[in-house]
């Protein structure tokens, strides 16, 4: 049943609960099945409950998660963030995968990059969650539909039908039975797009979090610098979902 979260009463301090000393991520490279070299960073938790695959938005790169991933590590989750072939220089660094390819790829082409990250995660022998931002928040629905036995949870920040074919994401969601968390900016068009997609899923555990205070597009909704009024409520909702799936 679709759960549209009610306003949250805070029982904790964001700084005390999710702020962490800077992690020391491991630089790595992966190779997609078409030979494209992918650049990423792996954040290792000491006793991980799961590994979370972090995929960025258009115009972006793995630095989108430079503040988010260490907070997930503090909560007991290892994380892998990659540069997909559709991206650019947001968050103060170049997308090295795009530089390697020589041009900015199409959104749907980046599905191969998500597949490569999933293959790496399977080698860690941990439960796997996938997390997407904007266009990649749509791709994770396709990835989960194709790997129902490998992915245990899906988090989608501002999904929409961005991939070129009508209702492609909704059709994939209709095959996704795993726990799903979906959120968006506090914007009617984004909320409606997210509702259409998540409502198609037959999952018995799905949360559509609609910000009561403030929300911005994609995973940036968790960044104080980009969402100073609403980051705390968004973090609380995300962690409540993750901790329910991975107690």
DRENGU-87928 format. One record per residue (C-alpha): residue number from 1; residue in one letter; x, y, z. Coordinates in pm, 1 decimal, m for minus. Example, Ala and Ser with C-alpha at 12.3 -4.5 7.8 and 13.67 -1.06 7.14 Angstrom:
<r><n>1</n><res>A</res><c1>1230.0</c1><c2>m450.0</c2><c3>780.0</c3></r>
<r><n>2</n><res>S</res><c1>1367.0</c1><c2>m106.0</c2><c3>714.0</c3></r>
REM end
This chain:
<r><n>1</n><res>X</res><c1>0.0</c1><c2>0.0</c2><c3>0.0</c3></r>
<r><n>2</n><res>X</res><c1>131.1</c1><c2>343.5</c2><c3>m88.1</c3></r>
<r><n>3</n><res>X</res><c1>244.9</c1><c2>527.8</c2><c3>222.0</c3></r>
<r><n>4</n><res>X</res><c1>260.5</c1><c2>905.0</c2><c3>185.8</c3></r>
<r><n>5</n><res>X</res><c1>453.2</c1><c2>1009.5</c2><c3>495.4</c3></r>
<r><n>6</n><res>X</res><c1>290.7</c1><c2>1248.7</c2><c3>738.2</c3></r>
<r><n>7</n><res>X</res><c1>481.3</c1><c2>1546.0</c2><c3>879.5</c3></r>
<r><n>8</n><res>X</res><c1>773.3</c1><c2>1427.8</c2><c3>1090.5</c3></r>
<r><n>9</n><res>X</res><c1>826.0</c1><c2>1514.1</c2><c3>1455.6</c3></r>
<r><n>10</n><res>X</res><c1>1201.7</c1><c2>1512.4</c2><c3>1511.4</c3></r>
<r><n>11</n><res>X</res><c1>1329.5</c1><c2>1295.4</c2><c3>1792.6</c3></r>
<r><n>12</n><res>X</res><c1>1694.8</c1><c2>1341.5</c2><c3>1716.3</c3></r>
<r><n>13</n><res>X</res><c1>1950.3</c1><c2>1594.4</c2><c3>1599.9</c3></r>
<r><n>14</n><res>X</res><c1>2066.8</c1><c2>1564.2</c2><c3>1240.0</c3></r>
<r><n>15</n><res>X</res><c1>2417.2</c1><c2>1666.3</c2><c3>1342.0</c3></r>
<r><n>16</n><res>X</res><c1>2432.4</c1><c2>1403.2</c2><c3>1615.7</c3></r>
<r><n>17</n><res>X</res><c1>2280.5</c1><c2>1122.8</c2><c3>1413.1</c3></r>
<r><n>18</n><res>X</res><c1>2404.6</c1><c2>1147.9</c2><c3>1058.2</c3></r>
<r><n>19</n><res>X</res><c1>2706.7</c1><c2>1376.9</c2><c3>1063.1</c3></r>
<r><n>20</n><res>X</res><c1>3025.3</c1><c2>1175.5</c2><c3>1043.1</c3></r>
<r><n>21</n><res>X</res><c1>3395.5</c1><c2>1237.1</c2><c3>1038.5</c3></r>
<r><n>22</n><res>X</res><c1>3514.5</c1><c2>1236.7</c2><c3>678.8</c3></r>
<r><n>23</n><res>X</res><c1>3544.5</c1><c2>883.6</c2><c3>544.6</c3></r>
<r><n>24</n><res>X</res><c1>3842.5</c1><c2>777.4</c2><c3>336.0</c3></r>
<r><n>25</n><res>X</res><c1>3684.9</c1><c2>630.6</c2><c3>23.2</c3></r>
<r><n>26</n><res>X</res><c1>3874.6</c1><c2>391.1</c2><c3>m199.0</c3></r>
<r><n>27</n><res>X</res><c1>3918.0</c1><c2>503.5</c2><c3>m560.2</c3></r>
<r><n>28</n><res>X</res><c1>3839.4</c1><c2>230.0</c2><c3>m807.8</c3></r>
<r><n>29</n><res>X</res><c1>3761.6</c1><c2>163.5</c2><c3>m1170.9</c3></r>
<r><n>30</n><res>X</res><c1>3506.3</c1><c2>m75.3</c2><c3>m1316.6</c3></r>
<r><n>31</n><res>X</res><c1>3442.6</c1><c2>m178.5</c2><c3>m1673.7</c3></r>
<r><n>32</n><res>X</res><c1>3099.1</c1><c2>m190.2</c2><c3>m1831.7</c3></r>
<r><n>33</n><res>X</res><c1>3024.1</c1><c2>m481.2</c2><c3>m2064.4</c3></r>
<r><n>34</n><res>X</res><c1>3083.2</c1><c2>m258.8</c2><c3>m2368.3</c3></r>
<r><n>35</n><res>X</res><c1>3434.3</c1><c2>m175.5</c2><c3>m2246.7</c3></r>
<r><n>36</n><res>X</res><c1>3365.5</c1><c2>171.0</c2><c3>m2104.1</c3></r>
<r><n>37</n><res>X</res><c1>3584.5</c1><c2>241.1</c2><c3>m1800.8</c3></r>
<r><n>38</n><res>X</res><c1>3388.7</c1><c2>370.6</c2><c3>m1501.8</c3></r>
<r><n>39</n><res>X</res><c1>3543.4</c1><c2>572.6</c2><c3>m1222.0</c3></r>
<r><n>40</n><res>X</res><c1>3410.2</c1><c2>542.8</c2><c3>m870.2</c3></r>
<r><n>41</n><res>X</res><c1>3465.3</c1><c2>560.9</c2><c3>m498.0</c3></r>
<r><n>42</n><res>X</res><c1>3391.2</c1><c2>287.5</c2><c3>m247.9</c3></r>
<r><n>43</n><res>X</res><c1>3301.7</c1><c2>381.2</c2><c3>109.9</c3></r>
<r><n>44</n><res>X</res><c1>3345.4</c1><c2>89.1</c2><c3>348.3</c3></r>
<r><n>45</n><res>X</res><c1>3151.3</c1><c2>55.7</c2><c3>672.6</c3></r>
<r><n>46</n><res>X</res><c1>3318.9</c1><c2>m138.5</c2><c3>951.9</c3></r>
<r><n>47</n><res>X</res><c1>3035.1</c1><c2>m388.3</c2><c3>994.3</c3></r>
<r><n>48</n><res>X</res><c1>2807.7</c1><c2>m324.3</c2><c3>697.1</c3></r>
<r><n>49</n><res>X</res><c1>2443.2</c1><c2>m420.9</c2><c3>701.3</c3></r>
<r><n>50</n><res>X</res><c1>2424.5</c1><c2>m370.7</c2><c3>324.6</c3></r>
<r><n>51</n><res>X</res><c1>2593.8</c1><c2>m198.3</c2><c3>33.6</c3></r>
<r><n>52</n><res>X</res><c1>2418.7</c1><c2>95.9</c2><c3>m132.4</c3></r>
<r><n>53</n><res>X</res><c1>2489.8</c1><c2>180.8</c2><c3>m495.9</c3></r>
<r><n>54</n><res>X</res><c1>2472.2</c1><c2>557.5</c2><c3>m544.9</c3></r>
<r><n>55</n><res>X</res><c1>2395.1</c1><c2>689.4</c2><c3>m893.9</c3></r>
<r><n>56</n><res>X</res><c1>2404.3</c1><c2>1060.0</c2><c3>m980.6</c3></r>
<r><n>57</n><res>X</res><c1>2186.0</c1><c2>1300.6</c2><c3>m1177.1</c3></r>
<r><n>58</n><res>X</res><c1>2241.5</c1><c2>1459.1</c2><c3>m1518.7</c3></r>
<r><n>59</n><res>X</res><c1>2530.5</c1><c2>1702.7</c2><c3>m1531.0</c3></r>
<r><n>60</n><res>X</res><c1>2683.3</c1><c2>1539.0</c2><c3>m1228.1</c3></r>
<r><n>61</n><res>X</res><c1>2936.0</c1><c2>1280.0</c2><c3>m1106.0</c3></r>
<r><n>62</n><res>X</res><c1>3018.0</c1><c2>1079.1</c2><c3>m795.4</c3></r>
<r><n>63</n><res>X</res><c1>3096.9</c1><c2>1394.4</c2><c3>m596.2</c3></r>
<r><n>64</n><res>X</res><c1>2719.3</c1><c2>1431.2</c2><c3>m560.2</c3></r>
<r><n>65</n><res>X</res><c1>2759.8</c1><c2>1179.0</c2><c3>m277.8</c3></r>
<r><n>66</n><res>X</res><c1>3073.8</c1><c2>1317.5</c2><c3>m111.3</c3></r>
<r><n>67</n><res>X</res><c1>2867.6</c1><c2>1427.6</c2><c3>190.0</c3></r>
<r><n>68</n><res>X</res><c1>2591.9</c1><c2>1168.3</c2><c3>168.2</c3></r>
<r><n>69</n><res>X</res><c1>2800.6</c1><c2>850.3</c2><c3>151.7</c3></r>
<r><n>70</n><res>X</res><c1>2997.1</c1><c2>911.7</c2><c3>475.3</c3></r>
<r><n>71</n><res>X</res><c1>2668.8</c1><c2>961.4</c2><c3>660.5</c3></r>
<r><n>72</n><res>X</res><c1>2544.3</c1><c2>629.1</c2><c3>526.5</c3></r>
<r><n>73</n><res>X</res><c1>2869.4</c1><c2>467.2</c2><c3>642.8</c3></r>
<r><n>74</n><res>X</res><c1>2811.0</c1><c2>601.3</c2><c3>992.9</c3></r>
<r><n>75</n><res>X</res><c1>2469.9</c1><c2>432.8</c2><c3>986.8</c3></r>
<r><n>76</n><res>X</res><c1>2626.2</c1><c2>97.1</c2><c3>897.6</c3></r>
<r><n>77</n><res>X</res><c1>2604.0</c1><c2>91.5</c2><c3>516.7</c3></r>
<r><n>78</n><res>X</res><c1>2892.3</c1><c2>55.2</c2><c3>275.0</c3></r>
<r><n>79</n><res>X</res><c1>2843.3</c1><c2>258.8</c2><c3>m41.1</c3></r>
<r><n>80</n><res>X</res><c1>2969.4</c1><c2>278.0</c2><c3>m397.4</c3></r>
<r><n>81</n><res>X</res><c1>2933.7</c1><c2>598.5</c2><c3>m599.9</c3></r>
<r><n>82</n><res>X</res><c1>3029.6</c1><c2>599.7</c2><c3>m968.9</c3></r>
<r><n>83</n><res>X</res><c1>3069.8</c1><c2>840.8</c2><c3>m1257.0</c3></r>
<r><n>84</n><res>X</res><c1>2813.7</c1><c2>735.5</c2><c3>m1517.8</c3></r>
<r><n>85</n><res>X</res><c1>2863.1</c1><c2>808.2</c2><c3>m1886.6</c3></r>
<r><n>86</n><res>X</res><c1>2579.7</c1><c2>1063.9</c2><c3>m1876.7</c3></r>
<r><n>87</n><res>X</res><c1>2702.7</c1><c2>1344.7</c2><c3>m1652.2</c3></r>
<r><n>88</n><res>X</res><c1>2932.1</c1><c2>1644.2</c2><c3>m1623.3</c3></r>
<r><n>89</n><res>X</res><c1>3106.3</c1><c2>1875.7</c2><c3>m1376.0</c3></r>
<r><n>90</n><res>X</res><c1>2860.0</c1><c2>1955.6</c2><c3>m1098.2</c3></r>
<r><n>91</n><res>X</res><c1>2985.6</c1><c2>1946.8</c2><c3>m738.8</c3></r>
<r><n>92</n><res>X</res><c1>3328.3</c1><c2>2077.5</c2><c3>m830.3</c3></r>
<r><n>93</n><res>X</res><c1>3484.2</c1><c2>1795.6</c2><c3>m1029.7</c3></r>
<r><n>94</n><res>X</res><c1>3479.3</c1><c2>1653.1</c2><c3>m1379.8</c3></r>
<r><n>95</n><res>X</res><c1>3302.4</c1><c2>1330.3</c2><c3>m1463.4</c3></r>
<r><n>96</n><res>X</res><c1>3596.1</c1><c2>1105.5</c2><c3>m1546.8</c3></r>
<r><n>97</n><res>X</res><c1>3385.0</c1><c2>842.8</c2><c3>m1722.7</c3></r>
<r><n>98</n><res>X</res><c1>3248.5</c1><c2>1104.2</c2><c3>m1963.5</c3></r>
<r><n>99</n><res>X</res><c1>3604.1</c1><c2>1225.5</c2><c3>m2026.0</c3></r>
<r><n>100</n><res>X</res><c1>3710.3</c1><c2>866.1</c2><c3>m2098.7</c3></r>
<r><n>101</n><res>X</res><c1>3421.9</c1><c2>812.5</c2><c3>m2340.9</c3></r>
<r><n>102</n><res>X</res><c1>3483.2</c1><c2>1147.4</c2><c3>m2509.1</c3></r>
<r><n>103</n><res>X</res><c1>3124.0</c1><c2>1268.7</c2><c3>m2507.8</c3></r>
<r><n>104</n><res>X</res><c1>2821.9</c1><c2>1287.6</c2><c3>m2280.7</c3></r>
<r><n>105</n><res>X</res><c1>2611.1</c1><c2>974.9</c2><c3>m2324.8</c3></r>
<r><n>106</n><res>X</res><c1>2236.2</c1><c2>933.2</c2><c3>m2335.2</c3></r>
<r><n>107</n><res>X</res><c1>2051.5</c1><c2>847.9</c2><c3>m2015.8</c3></r>
<r><n>108</n><res>X</res><c1>1950.6</c1><c2>499.9</c2><c3>m2121.9</c3></r>
<r><n>109</n><res>X</res><c1>2307.6</c1><c2>417.5</c2><c3>m2223.9</c3></r>
<r><n>110</n><res>X</res><c1>2411.0</c1><c2>464.2</c2><c3>m1861.7</c3></r>
<r><n>111</n><res>X</res><c1>2212.6</c1><c2>154.1</c2><c3>m1768.7</c3></r>
<r><n>112</n><res>X</res><c1>2527.5</c1><c2>m42.9</c2><c3>m1859.0</c3></r>
<r><n>113</n><res>X</res><c1>2712.8</c1><c2>152.9</c2><c3>m1590.7</c3></r>
<r><n>114</n><res>X</res><c1>2455.9</c1><c2>61.1</c2><c3>m1328.3</c3></r>
<r><n>115</n><res>X</res><c1>2490.1</c1><c2>m303.0</c2><c3>m1432.7</c3></r>
<r><n>116</n><res>X</res><c1>2868.3</c1><c2>m285.1</c2><c3>m1380.0</c3></r>
<r><n>117</n><res>X</res><c1>2821.9</c1><c2>m135.9</c2><c3>m1032.8</c3></r>
<r><n>118</n><res>X</res><c1>2576.5</c1><c2>m411.7</c2><c3>m945.4</c3></r>
<r><n>119</n><res>X</res><c1>2824.9</c1><c2>m677.2</c2><c3>m1057.9</c3></r>
<r><n>120</n><res>X</res><c1>3086.4</c1><c2>m523.3</c2><c3>m826.9</c3></r>
<r><n>121</n><res>X</res><c1>2840.3</c1><c2>m510.2</c2><c3>m536.7</c3></r>
<r><n>122</n><res>X</res><c1>2752.0</c1><c2>m876.9</c2><c3>m576.0</c3></r>
<r><n>123</n><res>X</res><c1>3118.1</c1><c2>m959.7</c2><c3>m511.4</c3></r>
<r><n>124</n><res>X</res><c1>3087.3</c1><c2>m798.8</c2><c3>m165.6</c3></r>
<r><n>125</n><res>X</res><c1>2838.9</c1><c2>m1068.9</c2><c3>m54.9</c3></r>
<r><n>126</n><res>X</res><c1>2611.2</c1><c2>m818.3</c2><c3>114.9</c3></r>
<r><n>127</n><res>X</res><c1>2246.9</c1><c2>m723.1</c2><c3>67.0</c3></r>
<r><n>128</n><res>X</res><c1>2228.7</c1><c2>m460.1</c2><c3>m208.1</c3></r>
<r><n>129</n><res>X</res><c1>2025.0</c1><c2>m139.7</c2><c3>m230.0</c3></r>
<r><n>130</n><res>X</res><c1>2019.8</c1><c2>84.5</c2><c3>m536.8</c3></r>
<r><n>131</n><res>X</res><c1>1980.4</c1><c2>462.8</c2><c3>m509.7</c3></r>
<r><n>132</n><res>X</res><c1>1919.3</c1><c2>696.7</c2><c3>m801.6</c3></r>
<r><n>133</n><res>X</res><c1>1901.8</c1><c2>1073.0</c2><c3>m849.1</c3></r>
<r><n>134</n><res>X</res><c1>1692.3</c1><c2>1231.9</c2><c3>m1126.6</c3></r>
<r><n>135</n><res>X</res><c1>1751.6</c1><c2>1033.7</c2><c3>m1448.9</c3></r>
<r><n>136</n><res>X</res><c1>1927.9</c1><c2>755.2</c2><c3>m1259.2</c3></r>
<r><n>137</n><res>X</res><c1>1634.3</c1><c2>741.4</c2><c3>m1017.4</c3></r>
<r><n>138</n><res>X</res><c1>1438.6</c1><c2>617.8</c2><c3>m1317.9</c3></r>
<r><n>139</n><res>X</res><c1>1710.0</c1><c2>377.8</c2><c3>m1432.0</c3></r>
<r><n>140</n><res>X</res><c1>1711.6</c1><c2>200.7</c2><c3>m1094.9</c3></r>
<r><n>141</n><res>X</res><c1>1355.6</c1><c2>81.4</c2><c3>m1160.3</c3></r>
<r><n>142</n><res>X</res><c1>1478.6</c1><c2>m88.8</c2><c3>m1479.5</c3></r>
<r><n>143</n><res>X</res><c1>1779.3</c1><c2>m235.4</c2><c3>m1300.2</c3></r>
<r><n>144</n><res>X</res><c1>1567.9</c1><c2>m377.0</c2><c3>m1018.7</c3></r>
<r><n>145</n><res>X</res><c1>1316.9</c1><c2>m527.4</c2><c3>m1262.5</c3></r>
<r><n>146</n><res>X</res><c1>1598.8</c1><c2>m709.5</c2><c3>m1440.9</c3></r>
<r><n>147</n><res>X</res><c1>1764.0</c1><c2>m834.2</c2><c3>m1119.5</c3></r>
<r><n>148</n><res>X</res><c1>1483.9</c1><c2>m922.3</c2><c3>m878.2</c3></r>
<r><n>149</n><res>X</res><c1>1695.8</c1><c2>m1174.5</c2><c3>m687.5</c3></r>
<r><n>150</n><res>X</res><c1>1997.5</c1><c2>m946.7</c2><c3>m643.3</c3></r>
<r><n>151</n><res>X</res><c1>1856.4</c1><c2>m614.2</c2><c3>m524.9</c3></r>
<r><n>152</n><res>X</res><c1>1687.0</c1><c2>m590.1</c2><c3>m186.3</c3></r>
<r><n>153</n><res>X</res><c1>1573.6</c1><c2>m224.8</c2><c3>m183.2</c3></r>
<r><n>154</n><res>X</res><c1>1535.4</c1><c2>72.4</c2><c3>m417.3</c3></r>
<r><n>155</n><res>X</res><c1>1557.1</c1><c2>443.1</c2><c3>m336.5</c3></r>
<r><n>156</n><res>X</res><c1>1453.3</c1><c2>691.3</c2><c3>m603.7</c3></r>
<r><n>157</n><res>X</res><c1>1499.7</c1><c2>1068.4</c2><c3>m573.8</c3></r>
<r><n>158</n><res>X</res><c1>1285.9</c1><c2>1260.6</c2><c3>m828.5</c3></r>
<r><n>159</n><res>X</res><c1>1196.8</c1><c2>988.7</c2><c3>m1081.0</c3></r>
<r><n>160</n><res>X</res><c1>1022.1</c1><c2>1062.2</c2><c3>m1408.2</c3></r>
<r><n>161</n><res>X</res><c1>978.8</c1><c2>928.5</c2><c3>m1759.2</c3></r>
<r><n>162</n><res>X</res><c1>1316.5</c1><c2>1065.8</c2><c3>m1865.5</c3></r>
<r><n>163</n><res>X</res><c1>1436.8</c1><c2>772.6</c2><c3>m2074.0</c3></r>
<r><n>164</n><res>X</res><c1>1274.6</c1><c2>839.3</c2><c3>m2411.2</c3></r>
<r><n>165</n><res>X</res><c1>998.9</c1><c2>578.9</c2><c3>m2436.0</c3></r>
<r><n>166</n><res>X</res><c1>651.7</c1><c2>646.1</c2><c3>m2302.2</c3></r>
<r><n>167</n><res>X</res><c1>583.5</c1><c2>478.8</c2><c3>m1966.3</c3></r>
<r><n>168</n><res>X</res><c1>913.0</c1><c2>284.1</c2><c3>m1973.6</c3></r>
<r><n>169</n><res>X</res><c1>981.0</c1><c2>353.3</c2><c3>m1606.2</c3></r>
<r><n>170</n><res>X</res><c1>625.3</c1><c2>283.5</c2><c3>m1499.9</c3></r>
<r><n>171</n><res>X</res><c1>633.4</c1><c2>m48.5</c2><c3>m1687.5</c3></r>
<r><n>172</n><res>X</res><c1>954.4</c1><c2>m145.3</c2><c3>m1507.7</c3></r>
<r><n>173</n><res>X</res><c1>806.7</c1><c2>m44.1</c2><c3>m1172.5</c3></r>
<r><n>174</n><res>X</res><c1>514.5</c1><c2>m278.2</c2><c3>m1238.6</c3></r>
<r><n>175</n><res>X</res><c1>765.7</c1><c2>m565.3</c2><c3>m1210.0</c3></r>
<r><n>176</n><res>X</res><c1>939.6</c1><c2>m436.0</c2><c3>m898.1</c3></r>
<r><n>177</n><res>X</res><c1>824.5</c1><c2>m618.3</c2><c3>m585.4</c3></r>
<r><n>178</n><res>X</res><c1>1109.1</c1><c2>m510.2</c2><c3>m356.9</c3></r>
<r><n>179</n><res>X</res><c1>1087.7</c1><c2>m236.9</c2><c3>m87.9</c3></r>
<r><n>180</n><res>X</res><c1>1076.0</c1><c2>104.9</c2><c3>m256.4</c3></r>
<r><n>181</n><res>X</res><c1>1138.0</c1><c2>456.3</c2><c3>m129.6</c3></r>
<r><n>182</n><res>X</res><c1>1049.3</c1><c2>745.9</c2><c3>m359.5</c3></r>
<r><n>183</n><res>X</res><c1>1070.8</c1><c2>1117.2</c2><c3>m298.6</c3></r>
<r><n>184</n><res>X</res><c1>1085.8</c1><c2>1438.4</c2><c3>m499.9</c3></r>
<r><n>185</n><res>X</res><c1>1108.6</c1><c2>1811.6</c2><c3>m473.0</c3></r>
<r><n>186</n><res>X</res><c1>814.5</c1><c2>1986.5</c2><c3>m311.1</c3></r>
<r><n>187</n><res>X</res><c1>675.7</c1><c2>2042.4</c2><c3>m657.8</c3></r>
<r><n>188</n><res>X</res><c1>342.2</c1><c2>1920.7</c2><c3>m794.3</c3></r>
<r><n>189</n><res>X</res><c1>480.1</c1><c2>1801.4</c2><c3>m1127.6</c3></r>
<r><n>190</n><res>X</res><c1>759.7</c1><c2>1602.9</c2><c3>m962.6</c3></r>
<r><n>191</n><res>X</res><c1>526.6</c1><c2>1460.9</c2><c3>m699.0</c3></r>
<r><n>192</n><res>X</res><c1>275.6</c1><c2>1351.9</c2><c3>m963.8</c3></r>
<r><n>193</n><res>X</res><c1>548.2</c1><c2>1185.0</c2><c3>m1171.2</c3></r>
<r><n>194</n><res>X</res><c1>677.0</c1><c2>996.7</c2><c3>m868.7</c3></r>
<r><n>195</n><res>X</res><c1>324.8</c1><c2>891.7</c2><c3>m768.9</c3></r>
<r><n>196</n><res>X</res><c1>251.5</c1><c2>749.0</c2><c3>m1112.6</c3></r>
<r><n>197</n><res>X</res><c1>567.7</c1><c2>540.5</c2><c3>m1109.5</c3></r>
<r><n>198</n><res>X</res><c1>559.3</c1><c2>407.6</c2><c3>m754.9</c3></r>
<r><n>199</n><res>X</res><c1>186.1</c1><c2>333.8</c2><c3>m772.8</c3></r>
<r><n>200</n><res>X</res><c1>257.1</c1><c2>86.8</c2><c3>m1054.6</c3></r>
<r><n>201</n><res>X</res><c1>470.0</c1><c2>m130.5</c2><c3>m829.4</c3></r>
<r><n>202</n><res>X</res><c1>313.7</c1><c2>m436.3</c2><c3>m662.2</c3></r>
<r><n>203</n><res>X</res><c1>552.7</c1><c2>m401.4</c2><c3>m367.6</c3></r>
<r><n>204</n><res>X</res><c1>399.1</c1><c2>m445.7</c2><c3>m23.8</c3></r>
<r><n>205</n><res>X</res><c1>654.6</c1><c2>m204.8</c2><c3>122.8</c3></r>
<r><n>206</n><res>X</res><c1>673.5</c1><c2>126.8</c2><c3>m57.7</c3></r>
<r><n>207</n><res>X</res><c1>704.1</c1><c2>477.3</c2><c3>75.4</c3></r>
<r><n>208</n><res>X</res><c1>642.6</c1><c2>795.7</c2><c3>m116.4</c3></r>
<r><n>209</n><res>X</res><c1>788.5</c1><c2>1070.5</c2><c3>98.5</c3></r>
<r><n>210</n><res>X</res><c1>645.4</c1><c2>1412.2</c2><c3>18.5</c3></r>
<r><n>211</n><res>X</res><c1>845.5</c1><c2>1682.8</c2><c3>194.5</c3></r>
<r><n>212</n><res>X</res><c1>641.8</c1><c2>1884.5</c2><c3>439.9</c3></r>
<r><n>213</n><res>X</res><c1>905.5</c1><c2>2150.9</c2><c3>495.6</c3></r>
<r><n>214</n><res>X</res><c1>1120.8</c1><c2>2168.2</c2><c3>181.7</c3></r>
<r><n>215</n><res>X</res><c1>1262.5</c1><c2>1941.7</c2><c3>m84.9</c3></r>
<r><n>216</n><res>X</res><c1>1475.2</c1><c2>1990.6</c2><c3>m395.4</c3></r>
<r><n>217</n><res>X</res><c1>1539.9</c1><c2>1785.2</c2><c3>m706.2</c3></r>
<r><n>218</n><res>X</res><c1>1732.9</c1><c2>1459.5</c2><c3>m678.1</c3></r>
<r><n>219</n><res>X</res><c1>1964.4</c1><c2>1345.7</c2><c3>m399.8</c3></r>
<r><n>220</n><res>X</res><c1>2053.3</c1><c2>1710.5</c2><c3>m336.8</c3></r>
<r><n>221</n><res>X</res><c1>1746.4</c1><c2>1718.5</c2><c3>m114.9</c3></r>
<r><n>222</n><res>X</res><c1>1972.4</c1><c2>1564.7</c2><c3>153.6</c3></r>
<r><n>223</n><res>X</res><c1>2239.4</c1><c2>1834.9</c2><c3>131.1</c3></r>
<r><n>224</n><res>X</res><c1>2221.3</c1><c2>2122.6</c2><c3>378.4</c3></r>
<r><n>225</n><res>X</res><c1>2387.3</c1><c2>2354.0</c2><c3>128.0</c3></r>
<r><n>226</n><res>X</res><c1>2113.8</c1><c2>2290.3</c2><c3>m128.7</c3></r>
<r><n>227</n><res>X</res><c1>1815.7</c1><c2>2225.1</c2><c3>96.3</c3></r>
<r><n>228</n><res>X</res><c1>1890.6</c1><c2>2400.9</c2><c3>427.2</c3></r>
<r><n>229</n><res>X</res><c1>1531.7</c1><c2>2395.0</c2><c3>550.8</c3></r>
<r><n>230</n><res>X</res><c1>1440.2</c1><c2>2042.7</c2><c3>445.0</c3></r>
<r><n>231</n><res>X</res><c1>1751.2</c1><c2>1824.0</c2><c3>456.4</c3></r>
<r><n>232</n><res>X</res><c1>1683.9</c1><c2>1705.5</c2><c3>811.7</c3></r>
<r><n>233</n><res>X</res><c1>1331.7</c1><c2>1579.9</c2><c3>745.7</c3></r>
<r><n>234</n><res>X</res><c1>1448.0</c1><c2>1409.2</c2><c3>428.6</c3></r>
<r><n>235</n><res>X</res><c1>1733.4</c1><c2>1235.0</c2><c3>609.7</c3></r>
<r><n>236</n><res>X</res><c1>1501.5</c1><c2>1110.9</c2><c3>881.7</c3></r>
<r><n>237</n><res>X</res><c1>1265.2</c1><c2>959.2</c2><c3>626.3</c3></r>
<r><n>238</n><res>X</res><c1>1548.1</c1><c2>791.7</c2><c3>430.9</c3></r>
<r><n>239</n><res>X</res><c1>1708.9</c1><c2>640.3</c2><c3>739.0</c3></r>
<r><n>240</n><res>X</res><c1>1375.5</c1><c2>518.6</c2><c3>873.8</c3></r>
<r><n>241</n><res>X</res><c1>1319.4</c1><c2>331.4</c2><c3>546.5</c3></r>
<r><n>242</n><res>X</res><c1>1670.8</c1><c2>185.3</c2><c3>531.3</c3></r>
<r><n>243</n><res>X</res><c1>1669.1</c1><c2>75.4</c2><c3>893.0</c3></r>
<r><n>244</n><res>X</res><c1>1337.0</c1><c2>m98.3</c2><c3>844.9</c3></r>
<r><n>245</n><res>X</res><c1>1464.5</c1><c2>m288.8</c2><c3>541.2</c3></r>
<r><n>246</n><res>X</res><c1>1806.0</c1><c2>m361.6</c2><c3>694.8</c3></r>
<r><n>247</n><res>X</res><c1>1749.1</c1><c2>m376.7</c2><c3>1074.6</c3></r>
REM end
